[in-house]
Each structure stands twice: as structure tokens, then as C-alpha cells.
Amino acid sequence: MKKNWYGNKQLRFFKLYSTGEILYYKDMTEYRGTIVIGAKTQVIKSKNNLEFHLKNCVKSNKNKDEYVLV
């Protein structure tokens, strides 16, 4: 699951590659975006251990610098 910028949760399927690239899909066939994790990317776990934030991603197709995954 990921949270969109409205705070709504959306079911997505993620593939993490050893290059630091995360591809995500709406369903198993509909490509939705790419997030690239680099050396400066911060992964911050929430207090309740149910979600984590990816900050300062190297590149994404939506020009966002933070993602929330649940």
C-alpha cells in the first residue's frame, strides 16, 4: 500500500531491484511509476511500525521527494 498526497491508501505492487530502483504497478500489468533509491535516501520507520517514509529519492517519474508506504 502507498499513501497518496490526499492521505488515501492505494494498493500497489512493488518490485525492488538491486540497482536501487523500485517499479510500482496499479495491478500486476499496469505500470504506474519508478522510484530510485540512492545513497542520500532516508528510510524512516513510523512509531507504530506500520508505515515508512522514503525521503530524498534520487529520481521519480512524479518529481516527488517523499513517498509513504504502508
C-alpha positions as CSV (number, residue, x, y, z in Angstrom):
1,M,0.0,0.0,0.0
2,K,1.1,3.6,-0.5
3,K,-0.4,6.8,0.7
4,N,-1.2,9.4,-1.9
5,W,-0.9,13.2,-1.2
6,Y,-4.5,13.3,0.0
7,G,-3.7,10.7,2.7
8,N,-5.7,7.9,1.0
9,K,-4.2,4.4,0.8
10,Q,-3.8,2.8,-2.6
11,L,-3.0,-0.8,-3.3
12,R,0.2,-1.0,-5.4
13,F,2.6,-3.8,-6.4
14,F,6.3,-3.1,-5.9
15,K,9.4,-4.6,-7.5
16,L,12.7,-3.7,-5.9
17,Y,15.9,-4.3,-7.9
18,S,19.5,-4.4,-6.7
19,T,20.2,-1.2,-8.5
20,G,18.0,0.7,-6.0
21,E,15.2,1.1,-8.5
22,I,11.6,0.4,-7.3
23,L,9.0,-0.1,-10.0
24,Y,5.3,0.0,-8.9
25,Y,2.2,-1.1,-10.7
26,K,-1.5,-0.5,-10.1
27,D,-2.2,-4.1,-10.8
28,M,0.3,-6.7,-12.0
29,T,0.3,-5.3,-15.5
30,E,-0.4,-1.5,-15.3
31,Y,2.9,0.3,-14.7
32,R,2.4,3.4,-12.5
33,G,5.9,4.7,-11.7
34,T,9.5,4.4,-10.7
35,I,11.4,5.4,-7.5
36,V,15.2,5.3,-7.4
37,I,16.8,5.0,-4.0
38,G,20.3,6.4,-3.7
39,A,23.0,6.9,-1.0
40,K,21.2,10.0,0.3
41,T,17.8,8.5,0.5
42,Q,16.4,8.2,4.0
43,V,14.1,5.4,5.1
44,I,12.2,6.5,8.2
45,K,10.1,4.0,10.0
46,S,7.0,5.3,11.9
47,K,6.5,4.8,15.6
48,N,3.7,2.2,15.1
49,N,5.9,0.2,12.7
50,L,3.0,0.1,10.1
51,E,4.5,2.6,7.6
52,F,7.7,4.0,6.4
53,H,8.8,7.1,4.5
54,L,11.2,7.3,1.7
55,K,12.8,10.8,1.6
56,N,15.2,12.4,-0.8
57,C,14.8,9.8,-3.5
58,V,17.3,10.2,-6.4
59,K,14.6,10.2,-9.1
60,S,11.0,9.5,-9.6
61,N,8.6,10.0,-12.5
62,K,6.4,12.3,-10.5
63,N,9.1,14.6,-9.2
64,K,8.2,13.9,-5.6
65,D,10.9,13.7,-2.8
66,E,8.8,11.7,-0.3
67,Y,6.8,8.5,-0.5
68,V,4.8,6.8,2.3
69,L,4.5,3.1,2.1
70,V,2.2,1.1,4.4
